[in-house]
Amino acid sequence: MNLQLIKAIVILPGTALVFIPGAILWLSAGSPGAMALAGPEDPRFWIGALLGVTGLFFAAWTVRLFVKVGKGTPAPWAPPKKLVVRGPYSHVRNPMLTSVNVMLVAESLLFGSWYLVGWMLVFFLLNTVFFVFFEEPGLERRFGEDYRRYKANVPRWIPRRRPWDGS
């Protein structure tokens, strides 16, 4: 794993999944929106664990595709050189962020925090604005017609049932 990739993982998902939720949990401790940590006897524990593992699996898969197929990282300072449309990217345009949102839902369930649900919604909305006004136009400039065709066939957030093959 190279330094660019380590930096991308620590800074980007680390901030969204660890640093900000940690601060939210610390600041909201004892408030009405903070419930008790879910234990194994609580269905929230198992649902949260399943969602967390699923989100982590897809996050790792999408990062691996960026590195192996795209020859880059998820970070804007070292982006993929090739457009990645395989695997989860053939179903949805933003599977990496979708997996982070799934992990944020998992954290909300495990920690029983409505404040974390709020953070997940803010994170989702901020990323939607960023994608629409900045990332997607940038991808159109970098990858041209290939990206425009991909964008026309693969939804931003709600996965397609059948994978798009791009041919």
N, C-alpha and C positions, 0 to 999 in steps of 0.2 A: 504494500500500500504506500503510495507516494505522499509527500507532504501536502500537496495541493488537495488531495482527496481527504486526508485526515482533517485538514483545516476546514474543508467544506462540511464534513460530518459534524465536527465539534461546534462550529459557528452556527450553521443553519438549523438542522433539526435539534441540535443540542440546546439552542436558545428556545425554540418553540416547544420542545418536549420536556426539558429539564429546568433550565434557568427561570423562565417566566412562570411555569406552573409551580415551581418551588417557592418563588416569591409570593405568588397568589395564595398558596396554601399557608405560608408563614404569616402573611398579613391578615388572612381571613380566619385564622384559628380561633375557635370559640364563638364565631358569629353564627347567625341563624342559617346561612347558606352553606355552612360546612357541617356535613354529617360525619359519622364515625367511619373509620377505615373498614372496608369490607373484609370479613374473614371467610374461611372455607365453608362455613355454614350458611353464608349469605349468597343468593343467586347472583348478586352483583359481582361477587368475586370471580365466579366461573365465567360469566359473560364478559367481564372486563379482561380476564386472563386470555380468553379465546380471541377477543378482538385485538388485544395487545400483541399476541403471538402472530396473528394473521397480518396485522399492520406491519410488524417488524419483518416478516417474511417478504411481503411485497416491497417494502422500502429497500431491503437488501437486494432483491431481484432487480429493481429498477436502477439502483445505483450501479450494480454490476453491468447492466446493459449499457448505461452511459459510459462506463469505463471500457468495456470490451468491444462493443459495437460502435459507439459514438466517439471513442478515442478522446474522452474528456472527463469532466466531473460534473456534479450537479451545481457547482458554484458558478456565478456569473464571471468570476475572474479566470476560470479555466473551463469554459463550456465545451460540450461535445462538438467535434469537427464534422461529424456526420449526423444526419437526422435519424433518430431512433424510432422505428415504427413496429418493432417486434414485441412479442410477449404481451405484457399488460398494456403496452402502448398501442397495440392493435385493437384494443377495446375502448380505451379512454385516453384523452390527450395528456392528462395530468395524474397518472397513477402514483407518482412519488408523493405529491401533495395529498392525494386521496388517502394514501397509507398513513401519512402523518395525522390527518384528521381522524382516521379510525383509531390511531393510538391515543389521540387526545380524548376521544370518547371513552376509550378504555380507562385512561387515567381518571376521568370524571366519575366513572362507575366505581373503580377501586378505591378512590379517596372520598367518594360520596360528596362531591363538591359541585354545587350549582355555579360557583364562580369559575370553575374550570370549563363548564359547559359554555359559559359566557365567553371565556378566552377562546375556545374552539370556534365559536361563531364569529368573533372578531377576526381571528386568524384566517378563517375561510373567506370572509368578506374582503379583507385586505388583499389576500392573494388573488381573489377574483378580479378586483380592480387592477392590481399589478399585471395580471395575465392579459386582460383585455386591452389595456392602454400602453403597456410597455413590452412585455415578453412576446406576445403574439406578433405585433408589428416587427419586432427585432428578428424573430424567427422567419417571418416572411422575407425580410431583407437578406438574411443569411442563406436561406434554403430555397427561396423563390417559389416557383411553381410546384415543386415537390411538397413544400409545406402547405401551400394553399389547397392542393388536392387532398392532403391528409386532413387538414382542418375542416374541409367541406364534408368529409366522410366519417370522421371520428369525433364524438362529442367531447366537450371540455370536462364534464364532471360525471355524468351518468353513463356508465359503460354500455357499449353495444352488446347485444347477445352473441352475435357471431363476430369473430375477429375480422378486421379489415386486412386484406392481403396486399393492397397497394399496387397490384399489377393491372 
